[in-house]
């Protein structure tokens, strides 16, 4: 536990350097992008939205159909 606290103290000591390096990396990564920093948030949100639309429309009908088929097969067995 003492080793962990020392490592945290080192990170805390170099916090300004770490923040500068992170900001530099973000600026370099998105400097040619039309939306800049906003793209780093919008990109995952748009991908998630597309996946929700695709999977909800694809699997919604299959699940309802399967439930009906299972219900009919159980009625036939009884």
Biopython code that builds the backbone (N, CA, C, O; Angstrom):
import numpy as np
from Bio.PDB.StructureBuilder import StructureBuilder

atoms = [
    (1, "UNK", "N", (0.831, -1.191, 0.000)),
    (1, "UNK", "CA", (0.000, 0.000, 0.000)),
    (1, "UNK", "C", (0.875, 1.254, 0.000)),
    (1, "UNK", "O", (0.525, 2.272, -0.597)),
    (2, "UNK", "N", (2.008, 1.159, 0.675)),
    (2, "UNK", "CA", (2.911, 2.304, 0.743)),
    (2, "UNK", "C", (3.493, 2.611, -0.642)),
    (2, "UNK", "O", (3.686, 3.771, -1.006)),
    (3, "UNK", "N", (3.766, 1.554, -1.399)),
    (3, "UNK", "CA", (4.291, 1.717, -2.748)),
    (3, "UNK", "C", (3.282, 2.427, -3.648)),
    (3, "UNK", "O", (3.652, 3.265, -4.471)),
    (4, "UNK", "N", (2.007, 2.083, -3.484)),
    (4, "UNK", "CA", (0.935, 2.705, -4.251)),
    (4, "UNK", "C", (0.837, 4.196, -3.935)),
    (4, "UNK", "O", (0.664, 5.014, -4.839)),
    (5, "UNK", "N", (0.945, 4.541, -2.682)),
    (5, "UNK", "CA", (0.878, 5.948, -2.270)),
    (5, "UNK", "C", (2.052, 6.744, -2.836)),
    (5, "UNK", "O", (1.895, 7.900, -3.228)),
    (6, "UNK", "N", (3.215, 6.124, -2.876)),
    (6, "UNK", "CA", (4.378, 6.817, -3.452)),
    (6, "UNK", "C", (4.180, 7.065, -4.947)),
    (6, "UNK", "O", (4.518, 8.131, -5.461)),
    (7, "UNK", "N", (3.634, 6.078, -5.628)),
    (7, "UNK", "CA", (3.388, 6.263, -7.063)),
    (7, "UNK", "C", (2.357, 7.359, -7.318)),
    (7, "UNK", "O", (2.507, 8.147, -8.252)),
    (8, "UNK", "N", (1.320, 7.411, -6.500)),
    (8, "UNK", "CA", (0.342, 8.475, -6.630)),
    (8, "UNK", "C", (0.969, 9.839, -6.360)),
    (8, "UNK", "O", (0.630, 10.825, -7.014)),
    (9, "UNK", "N", (1.877, 9.889, -5.400)),
    (9, "UNK", "CA", (2.556, 11.150, -5.097)),
    (9, "UNK", "C", (3.406, 11.602, -6.277)),
    (9, "UNK", "O", (3.486, 12.798, -6.557)),
    (10, "UNK", "N", (4.039, 10.666, -6.969)),
    (10, "UNK", "CA", (4.848, 11.006, -8.136)),
    (10, "UNK", "C", (3.944, 11.550, -9.243)),
    (10, "UNK", "O", (4.273, 12.554, -9.876)),
    (11, "UNK", "N", (2.803, 10.890, -9.479)),
    (11, "UNK", "CA", (1.855, 11.391, -10.487)),
    (11, "UNK", "C", (1.348, 12.779, -10.113)),
    (11, "UNK", "O", (1.201, 13.648, -10.972)),
    (12, "UNK", "N", (1.086, 12.975, -8.850)),
    (12, "UNK", "CA", (0.599, 14.281, -8.401)),
    (12, "UNK", "C", (1.685, 15.342, -8.597)),
    (12, "UNK", "O", (1.383, 16.486, -8.940)),
    (13, "UNK", "N", (2.923, 14.969, -8.384)),
    (13, "UNK", "CA", (4.034, 15.906, -8.548)),
    (13, "UNK", "C", (4.171, 16.340, -10.015)),
    (13, "UNK", "O", (4.437, 17.508, -10.301)),
    (14, "UNK", "N", (3.987, 15.394, -10.931)),
    (14, "UNK", "CA", (4.130, 15.675, -12.367)),
    (14, "UNK", "C", (2.795, 15.970, -13.061)),
    (14, "UNK", "O", (2.702, 15.888, -14.286)),
    (15, "UNK", "N", (1.792, 16.304, -12.304)),
    (15, "UNK", "CA", (0.465, 16.571, -12.857)),
    (15, "UNK", "C", (0.476, 17.649, -13.942)),
    (15, "UNK", "O", (-0.151, 17.442, -14.980)),
    (16, "UNK", "N", (1.153, 18.789, -13.762)),
    (16, "UNK", "CA", (1.173, 19.784, -14.846)),
    (16, "UNK", "C", (1.786, 19.252, -16.143)),
    (16, "UNK", "O", (1.291, 19.543, -17.232)),
    (17, "UNK", "N", (2.854, 18.479, -16.024)),
    (17, "UNK", "CA", (3.485, 17.892, -17.205)),
    (17, "UNK", "C", (2.539, 16.913, -17.893)),
    (17, "UNK", "O", (2.409, 16.926, -19.117)),
    (18, "UNK", "N", (1.883, 16.070, -17.110)),
    (18, "UNK", "CA", (0.942, 15.109, -17.681)),
    (18, "UNK", "C", (-0.214, 15.815, -18.383)),
    (18, "UNK", "O", (-0.628, 15.394, -19.463)),
    (19, "UNK", "N", (-0.734, 16.866, -17.791)),
    (19, "UNK", "CA", (-1.847, 17.579, -18.431)),
    (19, "UNK", "C", (-1.394, 18.243, -19.730)),
    (19, "UNK", "O", (-2.151, 18.264, -20.701)),
    (20, "UNK", "N", (-0.180, 18.782, -19.767)),
    (20, "UNK", "CA", (0.328, 19.377, -21.003)),
    (20, "UNK", "C", (0.515, 18.325, -22.090)),
    (20, "UNK", "O", (0.196, 18.568, -23.254)),
    (21, "UNK", "N", (1.025, 17.170, -21.718)),
    (21, "UNK", "CA", (1.221, 16.107, -22.705)),
    (21, "UNK", "C", (-0.107, 15.600, -23.259)),
    (21, "UNK", "O", (-0.226, 15.332, -24.454)),
    (22, "UNK", "N", (-1.101, 15.471, -22.389)),
    (22, "UNK", "CA", (-2.415, 15.014, -22.842)),
    (22, "UNK", "C", (-3.045, 16.048, -23.768)),
    (22, "UNK", "O", (-3.589, 15.688, -24.812)),
    (23, "UNK", "N", (-2.979, 17.315, -23.405)),
    (23, "UNK", "CA", (-3.553, 18.365, -24.248)),
    (23, "UNK", "C", (-2.846, 18.433, -25.606)),
    (23, "UNK", "O", (-3.487, 18.628, -26.639)),
    (24, "UNK", "N", (-1.529, 18.272, -25.591)),
    (24, "UNK", "CA", (-0.782, 18.281, -26.849)),
    (24, "UNK", "C", (-1.200, 17.122, -27.738)),
    (24, "UNK", "O", (-1.348, 17.285, -28.949)),
    (25, "UNK", "N", (-1.389, 15.961, -27.144)),
    (25, "UNK", "CA", (-1.805, 14.789, -27.903)),
    (25, "UNK", "C", (-3.191, 14.993, -28.508)),
    (25, "UNK", "O", (-3.417, 14.647, -29.668)),
    (26, "UNK", "N", (-4.109, 15.547, -27.743)),
    (26, "UNK", "CA", (-5.462, 15.794, -28.249)),
    (26, "UNK", "C", (-5.429, 16.823, -29.366)),
    (26, "UNK", "O", (-6.106, 16.656, -30.380)),
    (27, "UNK", "N", (-4.655, 17.878, -29.197)),
    (27, "UNK", "CA", (-4.567, 18.908, -30.231)),
    (27, "UNK", "C", (-3.984, 18.345, -31.524)),
    (27, "UNK", "O", (-4.468, 18.654, -32.612)),
    (28, "UNK", "N", (-2.948, 17.522, -31.407)),
    (28, "UNK", "CA", (-2.344, 16.931, -32.605)),
    (28, "UNK", "C", (-3.287, 15.941, -33.285)),
    (28, "UNK", "O", (-3.331, 15.850, -34.512)),
    (29, "UNK", "N", (-4.025, 15.218, -32.489)),
    (29, "UNK", "CA", (-4.907, 14.197, -33.037)),
    (29, "UNK", "C", (-6.069, 14.815, -33.814)),
    (29, "UNK", "O", (-6.477, 14.278, -34.844)),
    (30, "UNK", "N", (-6.599, 15.923, -33.337)),
    (30, "UNK", "CA", (-7.801, 16.502, -33.940)),
    (30, "UNK", "C", (-7.548, 17.848, -34.616)),
    (30, "UNK", "O", (-8.498, 18.602, -34.828)),
    (31, "UNK", "N", (-6.318, 18.171, -34.957)),
    (31, "UNK", "CA", (-6.041, 19.485, -35.528)),
    (31, "UNK", "C", (-6.597, 19.658, -36.933)),
    (31, "UNK", "O", (-6.949, 20.773, -37.316)),
    (32, "UNK", "N", (-6.686, 18.585, -37.710)),
    (32, "UNK", "CA", (-7.204, 18.686, -39.078)),
    (32, "UNK", "C", (-8.688, 18.352, -39.163)),
    (32, "UNK", "O", (-9.276, 18.390, -40.244)),
    (33, "UNK", "N", (-9.276, 18.034, -38.053)),
    (33, "UNK", "CA", (-10.680, 17.668, -38.035)),
    (33, "UNK", "C", (-11.553, 18.916, -38.090)),
    (33, "UNK", "O", (-11.212, 19.949, -37.515)),
    (34, "UNK", "N", (-12.668, 18.811, -38.779)),
    (34, "UNK", "CA", (-13.582, 19.940, -38.929)),
    (34, "UNK", "C", (-14.178, 20.347, -37.577)),
    (34, "UNK", "O", (-14.305, 21.538, -37.291)),
    (35, "UNK", "N", (-14.539, 19.376, -36.756)),
    (35, "UNK", "CA", (-15.161, 19.672, -35.473)),
    (35, "UNK", "C", (-14.178, 19.731, -34.309)),
    (35, "UNK", "O", (-14.553, 20.132, -33.207)),
    (36, "UNK", "N", (-12.943, 19.343, -34.533)),
    (36, "UNK", "CA", (-11.931, 19.435, -33.490)),
    (36, "UNK", "C", (-12.207, 18.537, -32.301)),
    (36, "UNK", "O", (-12.468, 17.344, -32.452)),
    (37, "UNK", "N", (-12.146, 19.132, -31.103)),
    (37, "UNK", "CA", (-12.318, 18.367, -29.867)),
    (37, "UNK", "C", (-13.713, 17.760, -29.764)),
    (37, "UNK", "O", (-13.896, 16.694, -29.177)),
    (38, "UNK", "N", (-14.678, 18.440, -30.332)),
    (38, "UNK", "CA", (-16.047, 17.954, -30.272)),
    (38, "UNK", "C", (-16.186, 16.602, -30.965)),
    (38, "UNK", "O", (-17.044, 15.796, -30.605)),
    (39, "UNK", "N", (-15.343, 16.363, -31.950)),
    (39, "UNK", "CA", (-15.382, 15.094, -32.680)),
    (39, "UNK", "C", (-15.068, 13.916, -31.767)),
    (39, "UNK", "O", (-15.603, 12.825, -31.961)),
    (40, "UNK", "N", (-14.204, 14.123, -30.770)),
    (40, "UNK", "CA", (-13.855, 13.029, -29.862)),
    (40, "UNK", "C", (-15.049, 12.587, -29.028)),
    (40, "UNK", "O", (-15.063, 11.465, -28.521)),
    (41, "UNK", "N", (-16.041, 13.441, -28.879)),
    (41, "UNK", "CA", (-17.256, 13.086, -28.149)),
    (41, "UNK", "C", (-18.340, 12.616, -29.120)),
    (41, "UNK", "O", (-19.050, 11.648, -28.849)),
    (42, "UNK", "N", (-18.459, 13.307, -30.245)),
    (42, "UNK", "CA", (-19.517, 12.978, -31.201)),
    (42, "UNK", "C", (-19.315, 11.629, -31.882)),
    (42, "UNK", "O", (-20.284, 10.913, -32.133)),
    (43, "UNK", "N", (-18.086, 11.281, -32.180)),
    (43, "UNK", "CA", (-17.821, 10.033, -32.902)),
    (43, "UNK", "C", (-18.355, 8.815, -32.149)),
    (43, "UNK", "O", (-19.107, 8.044, -32.745)),
    (44, "UNK", "N", (-18.015, 8.594, -30.878)),
    (44, "UNK", "CA", (-18.581, 7.428, -30.183)),
    (44, "UNK", "C", (-20.095, 7.510, -30.023)),
    (44, "UNK", "O", (-20.777, 6.487, -30.077)),
    (45, "UNK", "N", (-20.631, 8.722, -29.827)),
    (45, "UNK", "CA", (-22.078, 8.857, -29.684)),
    (45, "UNK", "C", (-22.801, 8.503, -30.978)),
    (45, "UNK", "O", (-23.850, 7.860, -30.948)),
    (46, "UNK", "N", (-22.250, 8.917, -32.104)),
    (46, "UNK", "CA", (-22.882, 8.585, -33.380)),
    (46, "UNK", "C", (-22.799, 7.082, -33.663)),
    (46, "UNK", "O", (-23.761, 6.494, -34.158)),
    (47, "UNK", "N", (-21.685, 6.471, -33.361)),
    (47, "UNK", "CA", (-21.550, 5.028, -33.564)),
    (47, "UNK", "C", (-22.554, 4.284, -32.687)),
    (47, "UNK", "O", (-23.193, 3.333, -33.138)),
    (48, "UNK", "N", (-22.693, 4.716, -31.435)),
    (48, "UNK", "CA", (-23.648, 4.083, -30.533)),
    (48, "UNK", "C", (-25.076, 4.250, -31.058)),
    (48, "UNK", "O", (-25.866, 3.307, -31.015)),
    (49, "UNK", "N", (-25.406, 5.439, -31.550)),
    (49, "UNK", "CA", (-26.742, 5.677, -32.095)),
    (49, "UNK", "C", (-27.037, 4.809, -33.296)),
    (49, "UNK", "O", (-28.133, 4.261, -33.416)),
    (50, "UNK", "N", (-26.075, 4.680, -34.180)),
    (50, "UNK", "CA", (-26.257, 3.829, -35.364)),
    (50, "UNK", "C", (-26.449, 2.376, -34.953)),
    (50, "UNK", "O", (-27.305, 1.682, -35.500)),
    (51, "UNK", "N", (-25.658, 1.917, -33.996)),
    (51, "UNK", "CA", (-25.792, 0.532, -33.546)),
    (51, "UNK", "C", (-27.149, 0.289, -32.895)),
    (51, "UNK", "O", (-27.757, -0.761, -33.104)),
    (52, "UNK", "N", (-27.626, 1.247, -32.113)),
    (52, "UNK", "CA", (-28.940, 1.099, -31.489)),
    (52, "UNK", "C", (-30.022, 1.001, -32.559)),
    (52, "UNK", "O", (-30.900, 0.141, -32.482)),
    (53, "UNK", "N", (-29.959, 1.880, -33.555)),
    (53, "UNK", "CA", (-30.964, 1.842, -34.624)),
    (53, "UNK", "C", (-30.920, 0.530, -35.398)),
    (53, "UNK", "O", (-31.958, -0.082, -35.651)),
    (54, "UNK", "N", (-29.732, 0.103, -35.768)),
    (54, "UNK", "CA", (-29.597, -1.117, -36.567)),
    (54, "UNK", "C", (-30.051, -2.333, -35.782)),
    (54, "UNK", "O", (-30.858, -3.122, -36.274)),
    (55, "UNK", "N", (-29.541, -2.497, -34.562)),
    (55, "UNK", "CA", (-29.861, -3.703, -33.816)),
    (55, "UNK", "C", (-31.283, -3.711, -33.289)),
    (55, "UNK", "O", (-31.886, -4.778, -33.171)),
    (56, "UNK", "N", (-31.831, -2.556, -32.971)),
    (56, "UNK", "CA", (-33.226, -2.557, -32.494)),
    (56, "UNK", "C", (-34.174, -2.874, -33.633)),
    (56, "UNK", "O", (-35.185, -3.543, -33.418)),
    (57, "UNK", "N", (-33.878, -2.414, -34.837)),
    (57, "UNK", "CA", (-34.768, -2.720, -35.958)),
    (57, "UNK", "C", (-34.561, -4.138, -36.466)),
    (57, "UNK", "O", (-35.511, -4.756, -36.946)),
    (58, "UNK", "N", (-33.363, -4.664, -36.376)),
    (58, "UNK", "CA", (-33.108, -6.016, -36.881)),
    (58, "UNK", "C", (-33.643, -7.086, -35.939)),
    (58, "UNK", "O", (-34.239, -8.064, -36.391)),
    (59, "UNK", "N", (-33.445, -6.919, -34.674)),
    (59, "UNK", "CA", (-33.758, -7.984, -33.728)),
    (59, "UNK", "C", (-35.140, -7.856, -33.095)),
    (59, "UNK", "O", (-35.628, -8.814, -32.494)),
    (60, "UNK", "N", (-35.767, -6.716, -33.215)),
    (60, "UNK", "CA", (-37.081, -6.537, -32.608)),
    (60, "UNK", "C", (-38.085, -7.534, -33.190)),
    (60, "UNK", "O", (-38.826, -8.173, -32.443)),
    (61, "UNK", "N", (-38.114, -7.667, -34.495)),
    (61, "UNK", "CA", (-39.080, -8.547, -35.134)),
    (61, "UNK", "C", (-38.749, -10.011, -34.885)),
    (61, "UNK", "O", (-39.647, -10.832, -34.703)),
    (62, "UNK", "N", (-37.472, -10.337, -34.876)),
    (62, "UNK", "CA", (-37.080, -11.726, -34.650)),
    (62, "UNK", "C", (-37.487, -12.172, -33.256)),
    (62, "UNK", "O", (-37.958, -13.296, -33.080)),
    (63, "UNK", "N", (-37.312, -11.316, -32.269)),
    (63, "UNK", "CA", (-37.645, -11.694, -30.893)),
    (63, "UNK", "C", (-39.144, -11.880, -30.755)),
    (63, "UNK", "O", (-39.587, -12.859, -30.154)),
    (64, "UNK", "N", (-39.936, -10.965, -31.296)),
    (64, "UNK", "CA", (-41.391, -11.096, -31.204)),
    (64, "UNK", "C", (-41.875, -12.330, -31.953)),
    (64, "UNK", "O", (-42.777, -13.025, -31.484)),
    (65, "UNK", "N", (-41.295, -12.605, -33.093)),
    (65, "UNK", "CA", (-41.673, -13.781, -33.866)),
    (65, "UNK", "C", (-41.324, -15.049, -33.105)),
    (65, "UNK", "O", (-42.121, -15.986, -33.066)),
    (66, "UNK", "N", (-40.157, -15.091, -32.507)),
    (66, "UNK", "CA", (-39.737, -16.272, -31.741)),
    (66, "UNK", "C", (-40.648, -16.503, -30.542)),
    (66, "UNK", "O", (-40.966, -17.647, -30.217)),
    (67, "UNK", "N", (-41.067, -15.429, -29.884)),
    (67, "UNK", "CA", (-41.956, -15.575, -28.726)),
    (67, "UNK", "C", (-43.284, -16.184, -29.173)),
    (67, "UNK", "O", (-43.824, -17.066, -28.505)),
    (68, "UNK", "N", (-43.807, -15.712, -30.300)),
    (68, "UNK", "CA", (-45.069, -16.259, -30.819)),
    (68, "UNK", "C", (-44.913, -17.728, -31.200)),
    (68, "UNK", "O", (-45.789, -18.547, -30.921)),
    (69, "UNK", "N", (-43.782, -18.054, -31.845)),
    (69, "UNK", "CA", (-43.553, -19.434, -32.247)),
    (69, "UNK", "C", (-43.417, -20.332, -31.035)),
    (69, "UNK", "O", (-43.942, -21.445, -31.033)),
    (70, "UNK", "N", (-42.724, -19.874, -30.007)),
    (70, "UNK", "CA", (-42.571, -20.679, -28.793)),
    (70, "UNK", "C", (-43.919, -20.870, -28.118)),
    (70, "UNK", "O", (-44.210, -21.950, -27.603)),
    (71, "UNK", "N", (-44.741, -19.831, -28.116)),
    (71, "UNK", "CA", (-46.069, -19.943, -27.512)),
    (71, "UNK", "C", (-46.933, -20.947, -28.245)),
    (71, "UNK", "O", (-47.654, -21.720, -27.615)),
    (72, "UNK", "N", (-46.872, -20.948, -29.569)),
    (72, "UNK", "CA", (-47.667, -21.901, -30.366)),
    (72, "UNK", "C", (-47.189, -23.315, -30.168)),
    (72, "UNK", "O", (-48.000, -24.239, -30.096)),
    (73, "UNK", "N", (-45.877, -23.507, -30.077)),
    (73, "UNK", "CA", (-45.364, -24.866, -29.914)),
    (73, "UNK", "C", (-45.722, -25.403, -28.543)),
    (73, "UNK", "O", (-45.938, -26.605, -28.395)),
    (74, "UNK", "N", (-45.790, -24.551, -27.543)),
    (74, "UNK", "CA", (-46.188, -25.005, -26.212)),
    (74, "UNK", "C", (-47.686, -25.343, -26.166)),
    (74, "UNK", "O", (-48.097, -26.276, -25.477)),
    (75, "UNK", "N", (-48.502, -24.567, -26.916)),
    (75, "UNK", "CA", (-49.932, -24.850, -26.976)),
    (75, "UNK", "C", (-50.176, -26.185, -27.656)),
    (75, "UNK", "O", (-51.072, -26.928, -27.254)),
    (76, "UNK", "N", (-49.396, -26.500, -28.675)),
    (76, "UNK", "CA", (-49.556, -27.743, -29.399)),
    (76, "UNK", "C", (-49.175, -28.941, -28.534)),
    (76, "UNK", "O", (-49.748, -30.021, -28.677)),
    (77, "UNK", "N", (-48.217, -28.751, -27.645)),
    (77, "UNK", "CA", (-47.768, -29.842, -26.794)),
    (77, "UNK", "C", (-48.803, -30.166, -25.723)),
    (77, "UNK", "O", (-48.892, -31.310, -25.278)),
    (78, "UNK", "N", (-49.577, -29.186, -25.311)),
    (78, "UNK", "CA", (-50.564, -29.421, -24.229)),
    (78, "UNK", "C", (-51.860, -29.879, -24.745)),
    (78, "UNK", "O", (-52.785, -30.117, -23.969)),
]
sb = StructureBuilder()
sb.init_structure("model")
sb.init_model(0)
sb.init_chain("A")
sb.init_seg("    ")
for serial, (resi, resn, name, xyz) in enumerate(atoms, 1):
    if name == "N":
        sb.init_residue(resn, " ", resi, " ")
    sb.init_atom(name, np.array(xyz, "f"), 0.0, 1.0, " ", f" {name:<3s}", serial, name[0])
structure = sb.get_structure()
